[in-house]
Amino acid sequence: MMRSQKIVTPLILHALKYFDAAARHLSFTRAAAELHVTQGAISQQIKGLEEQVGVRLFVRLTRSLKLTKEGNELHRVVNRLLQELELQLQSIQPSLGLKSVAIRSSPSFSMMWLMPRLSHFGRLYPEIEIHLRGELFGMSALKMSAESIDILVLYGQGPDHSNHYVTRLMSEYLVPVTNSEYFSQYPAIQQASDLTQHMLLHDDSPWENAPPYAEWGEWVRIATQCADDDVQDFIRHGHQYNLSHLAINAATYGQGVAMARTSLILDDLAQHRLNPAVPICVQTSAAYFLVLNEHASNKRSVNIFKEWMIEECREFEKKRNDFLSAITRMVSHSS
């Protein structure tokens, strides 16, 4: 009986990473840049792979590439297997990166809450290197591993914190704020309804898939007990920003009234750089969560940072709530 020909040869295995990069970018040039090789090397590897498997994988267009039907089917499998291989390699190498932790959180939270506290962490654990990336929104577990992210800090109405790798860190309260000079230049604000006469400053993406005007909408709905239609009339005006930090900065410069997360502005309130336009704090339906990369769960540095973060949030939340109780009328909102 004749032996079947071996399909997966060393040449094919070597070429698959080049094929995966070219298929993701649909460009030999961008694939070459990612892999730090020449465009000619990518082209040569793809040509050899096509000869080995006996089908065309790409249609060469004038300025781009297009996957053939066979190429698209092959790439689905190759991309999945390469990512699974990367995860498996990470899981069996627990000794790597024990003195570092890679964290991803929103730019506003990174700048205004986390960054000022990292000096404290550095004094406690000077041997651990922090790799912090400020980026909006979350990412899948697979992408966390692909990008070597150990911990996500998310603000939003999820994720499901019954998951073993997700920890709820702390709640959040909203309060409208502006600077002290603003009050002397614009109409007096005696109650929430007076805000309709003022420039509202919006973070238009406070969490992933948030509806338009989400934070102002939550605050107005609870602080004024307005009907939904009236809430929309109340909030649908003003400047919009894609970061909470930008809206708060605009308020600091007296450009209007921002709906601020109190966790981000507690020092500003304490030092009167910002002042409540209306002294009503509303607990938002969103909260802060820590998401652990399960493939990094055996790294000592990651677990140290996780436990430090949980304790830091617990202490901060108590301090913040005591401070707000002393200066504002707290109106609770259950999520």
C-alpha positions as MATLAB code, in Angstrom:
seq = 'MMRSQKIVTPLILHALKYFDAAARHLSFTRAAAELHVTQGAISQQIKGLEEQVGVRLFVRLTRSLKLTKEGNELHRVVNRLLQELELQLQSIQPSLGLKSVAIRSSPSFSMMWLMPRLSHFGRLYPEIEIHLRGELFGMSALKMSAESIDILVLYGQGPDHSNHYVTRLMSEYLVPVTNSEYFSQYPAIQQASDLTQHMLLHDDSPWENAPPYAEWGEWVRIATQCADDDVQDFIRHGHQYNLSHLAINAATYGQGVAMARTSLILDDLAQHRLNPAVPICVQTSAAYFLVLNEHASNKRSVNIFKEWMIEECREFEKKRNDFLSAITRMVSHSS';
ca = [
       0.000    0.000    0.000;
       1.344    3.447   -0.952;
       1.987    5.949    1.788;
       0.120    9.225    1.508;
       2.273   12.270    0.832;
       3.023   14.424    3.881;
       1.183   17.737    3.405;
       2.471   19.829    6.317;
       6.183   20.187    5.567;
       8.737   22.341    7.425;
       8.601   24.804    4.510;
       4.853   25.223    4.937;
       5.125   25.658    8.711;
       7.785   28.327    8.259;
       5.677   30.188    5.697;
       2.486   30.268    7.763;
       3.466   33.249    9.929;
       4.214   35.227    6.751;
       0.881   34.153    5.305;
      -0.967   35.148    8.509;
       0.581   38.635    8.541;
      -0.105   39.207    4.835;
      -3.693   37.983    5.206;
      -4.389   40.238    8.215;
      -2.953   43.340    6.547;
      -3.844   42.426    2.938;
      -0.494   43.985    2.129;
       2.976   42.502    1.687;
       4.478   45.869    2.662;
       2.669   46.117    6.006;
       3.278   42.421    6.714;
       6.998   42.972    6.101;
       7.009   45.928    8.508;
       5.311   43.861   11.219;
       7.761   40.951   10.855;
      10.820   43.165   10.290;
      11.703   41.539    6.973;
      11.727   42.771    3.385;
       8.680   42.853    1.150;
      10.525   40.463   -1.153;
      10.862   37.936    1.671;
       7.106   38.021    2.268;
       6.373   37.620   -1.449;
       8.824   34.728   -1.742;
       7.342   32.892    1.242;
       3.772   33.303   -0.049;
       4.778   32.128   -3.523;
       6.450   29.051   -2.033;
       3.414   28.331    0.145;
       1.082   28.536   -2.855;
       3.317   26.133   -4.770;
       3.372   23.709   -1.850;
      -0.408   23.630   -1.350;
      -1.196   23.858   -5.050;
      -3.703   26.755   -4.959;
      -3.572   30.530   -5.149;
      -4.102   32.140   -1.765;
      -4.136   35.787   -2.856;
      -5.366   37.792   -5.801;
      -2.727   40.449   -6.527;
      -4.485   43.743   -7.236;
      -2.833   46.996   -8.341;
      -2.421   48.479   -4.869;
      -3.604   45.755   -2.528;
      -4.237   42.060   -2.000;
      -7.417   40.049   -1.771;
      -7.731   36.582   -0.292;
      -9.072   33.864   -2.546;
     -11.783   31.565   -1.192;
      -9.115   28.983   -0.339;
      -6.883   31.654    1.180;
      -9.680   32.952    3.389;
     -10.506   29.442    4.623;
      -6.864   28.695    5.352;
      -6.334   31.977    7.172;
      -9.234   31.368    9.569;
      -7.547   28.170   10.703;
      -3.973   29.493   10.707;
      -4.818   32.647   12.670;
      -6.698   30.681   15.325;
      -3.929   28.084   15.678;
      -1.177   30.702   15.948;
      -3.056   32.534   18.692;
      -3.729   29.283   20.564;
      -0.054   28.383   20.242;
       0.946   31.767   21.686;
      -1.412   31.285   24.636;
      -0.059   27.801   25.309;
       3.541   28.988   25.182;
       2.742   31.743   27.655;
       0.976   29.359   30.001;
       3.964   26.977   30.234;
       6.516   29.750   30.807;
       5.582   31.043   34.261;
       9.080   32.340   34.920;
       8.862   34.992   32.184;
       8.049   38.565   33.163;
       7.870   37.926   36.900;
       9.204   41.411   37.564;
       6.785   43.314   35.338;
       3.054   43.889   34.945;
       1.365   45.179   31.776;
      -1.792   47.194   32.471;
      -4.308   48.724   30.103;
      -6.924   51.233   31.239;
      -8.725   54.275   29.861;
      -6.590   57.402   29.332;
      -8.652   59.448   31.809;
      -8.443   56.863   34.587;
      -4.754   56.272   33.887;
      -3.869   59.964   34.058;
      -6.194   61.155   36.803;
      -6.474   58.225   39.224;
      -3.902   55.519   38.605;
      -0.806   57.537   37.708;
      -0.706   59.571   40.952;
      -0.865   56.324   42.956;
       1.808   54.389   41.081;
       4.538   56.182   43.031;
       3.132   54.500   46.145;
       3.222   51.125   44.404;
       6.798   51.832   43.260;
       7.931   52.506   46.820;
       6.375   49.248   48.005;
       7.630   47.121   45.101;
      10.614   48.842   43.443;
      11.600   45.614   41.686;
       8.356   45.456   39.620;
       8.272   47.300   36.304;
       4.968   48.892   35.285;
       3.975   48.903   31.602;
       0.880   51.125   31.409;
      -1.174   51.706   28.255;
      -3.989   54.234   28.246;
      -6.571   53.100   25.688;
     -10.343   53.315   25.460;
     -12.492   50.282   26.219;
     -11.683   46.638   26.689;
     -10.460   43.714   24.669;
     -11.078   39.981   24.412;
      -9.147   37.483   26.519;
      -7.500   36.220   23.349;
      -6.372   39.713   22.379;
      -5.121   40.391   25.906;
      -2.773   37.454   25.536;
      -1.835   38.318   21.960;
      -0.824   41.834   23.083;
       0.749   40.605   26.358;
      -1.662   42.570   28.574;
      -1.788   41.177   32.119;
      -4.524   43.369   33.590;
      -7.371   45.485   32.211;
      -8.987   48.182   34.329;
     -12.402   48.913   32.842;
     -15.095   51.461   33.566;
     -18.583   50.445   32.503;
     -21.738   48.474   33.220;
     -19.981   45.109   32.916;
     -18.217   42.796   32.479;
     -19.812   39.859   34.235;
     -17.992   39.923   37.567;
     -19.127   36.391   38.431;
     -16.206   35.412   36.187;
     -13.286   34.163   38.281;
     -10.913   36.528   36.463;
     -13.035   39.683   36.928;
     -13.043   41.723   40.151;
     -15.313   44.698   40.832;
     -13.054   47.441   42.160;
     -15.294   50.355   43.131;
     -18.441   52.310   42.416;
     -18.640   55.779   40.891;
     -20.609   58.942   41.631;
     -21.359   61.772   39.225;
     -21.512   65.476   40.037;
     -21.727   68.535   37.735;
     -18.700   70.799   38.212;
     -17.113   74.007   36.979;
     -14.484   76.448   38.261;
     -15.121   79.208   40.795;
     -14.807   82.068   38.275;
     -17.606   80.590   36.174;
     -20.187   81.369   38.858;
     -19.443   85.097   38.720;
     -19.746   85.311   34.930;
     -22.862   83.279   34.143;
     -26.442   83.004   35.427;
     -26.748   81.729   38.979;
     -27.364   78.025   39.480;
     -29.748   77.485   42.373;
     -31.116   74.084   41.365;
     -30.619   71.392   38.738;
     -33.156   72.854   36.304;
     -31.070   76.058   36.045;
     -28.414   74.073   34.154;
     -30.512   74.290   30.986;
     -29.199   77.851   30.642;
     -25.553   76.745   30.724;
     -23.046   75.112   28.397;
     -22.913   71.407   29.213;
     -19.638   69.535   28.702;
     -20.053   65.866   27.729;
     -17.802   62.819   27.660;
     -19.455   61.185   24.645;
     -17.946   57.739   25.276;
     -17.796   57.167   29.048;
     -17.924   53.399   28.571;
     -18.107   51.014   25.654;
     -21.415   51.259   23.771;
     -22.710   53.984   26.075;
     -25.770   55.794   24.673;
     -25.412   59.475   23.719;
     -25.232   61.876   26.678;
     -25.196   58.870   29.021;
     -23.701   60.432   32.157;
     -25.623   63.706   32.026;
     -28.739   61.641   31.326;
     -28.275   59.477   34.429;
     -27.616   62.454   36.673;
     -30.545   64.560   35.400;
     -32.979   61.627   35.560;
     -32.255   61.044   39.253;
     -31.455   64.567   40.436;
     -34.565   66.130   38.874;
     -36.957   63.150   38.662;
     -37.754   64.319   35.111;
     -39.654   62.217   32.615;
     -37.424   60.657   29.942;
     -38.553   63.101   27.229;
     -37.750   66.054   29.473;
     -34.354   64.550   30.303;
     -33.475   64.415   26.609;
     -34.524   68.047   26.116;
     -32.408   68.992   29.133;
     -29.147   67.320   28.073;
     -29.029   67.477   24.269;
     -26.785   70.500   23.941;
     -23.226   71.457   24.730;
     -19.689   70.486   23.791;
     -18.667   66.851   23.389;
     -15.319   65.158   24.016;
     -14.132   61.575   23.668;
     -12.360   61.578   27.047;
     -13.647   62.480   30.499;
     -10.305   64.162   31.104;
     -10.974   66.634   28.268;
     -14.469   67.555   29.502;
     -13.138   68.096   33.032;
     -10.266   70.217   31.719;
     -12.766   72.374   29.834;
     -14.657   72.904   33.102;
     -11.407   73.796   34.860;
     -10.938   76.582   32.311;
     -14.474   77.854   32.883;
     -15.850   76.754   29.517;
     -19.019   75.242   30.946;
     -20.316   72.625   33.365;
     -18.918   69.087   33.087;
     -20.501   65.927   34.414;
     -17.551   64.536   36.337;
     -16.753   61.191   37.885;
     -15.891   61.989   41.461;
     -13.113   59.408   41.591;
     -11.238   61.419   38.975;
     -11.677   64.852   40.572;
     -11.568   64.313   44.326;
      -8.341   66.298   44.721;
      -9.739   69.065   42.501;
     -12.813   69.292   44.727;
     -10.743   69.245   47.916;
      -8.479   72.046   46.638;
     -11.388   73.993   45.052;
      -9.965   73.885   41.547;
     -13.432   72.602   40.690;
     -16.691   73.160   42.540;
     -20.070   71.423   42.352;
     -22.455   73.439   40.206;
     -25.287   71.691   42.061;
     -24.409   69.796   45.273;
     -26.048   66.534   44.270;
     -24.007   63.374   43.702;
     -25.648   60.467   41.903;
     -24.318   56.928   41.899;
     -23.973   55.865   38.306;
     -24.878   52.460   36.901;
     -21.243   52.020   35.815;
     -18.359   50.867   38.004;
     -14.666   49.989   37.798;
     -13.554   46.420   37.144;
     -10.231   44.612   37.044;
      -9.922   41.881   34.422;
      -7.049   39.453   34.878;
      -5.432   37.646   31.962;
      -5.880   34.017   32.983;
      -2.567   33.136   31.353;
      -0.812   35.654   33.617;
      -2.557   34.544   36.802;
       0.509   32.634   37.985;
       2.829   35.654   37.666;
       3.824   36.925   41.085;
       4.082   40.554   39.920;
       0.571   40.465   38.444;
      -0.974   39.088   41.608;
       0.883   41.635   43.717;
      -0.456   44.458   41.571;
      -3.984   43.036   41.591;
      -4.088   42.814   45.393;
      -2.563   46.291   45.739;
      -5.156   47.706   43.329;
      -8.063   46.110   45.198;
      -6.863   47.504   48.517;
      -6.094   50.936   47.039;
      -9.612   51.143   45.590;
     -11.186   50.006   48.854;
      -9.385   52.699   50.848;
     -10.028   55.364   48.230;
     -13.729   54.539   47.977;
     -14.184   54.966   51.718;
     -12.268   58.264   51.697;
     -14.204   59.561   48.687;
     -17.616   58.624   50.075;
     -16.813   60.257   53.424;
     -15.699   63.416   51.626;
     -18.768   63.569   49.404;
     -21.088   62.939   52.320;
     -19.612   65.941   54.074;
     -20.086   68.409   51.212;
     -22.977   67.111   49.132;
     -26.411   65.572   49.316;
     -25.955   61.966   48.212;
     -28.679   60.510   46.007;
     -28.179   56.785   45.510;
     -28.811   55.074   42.217;
     -28.761   51.310   42.049;
     -27.523   49.834   38.767;
];
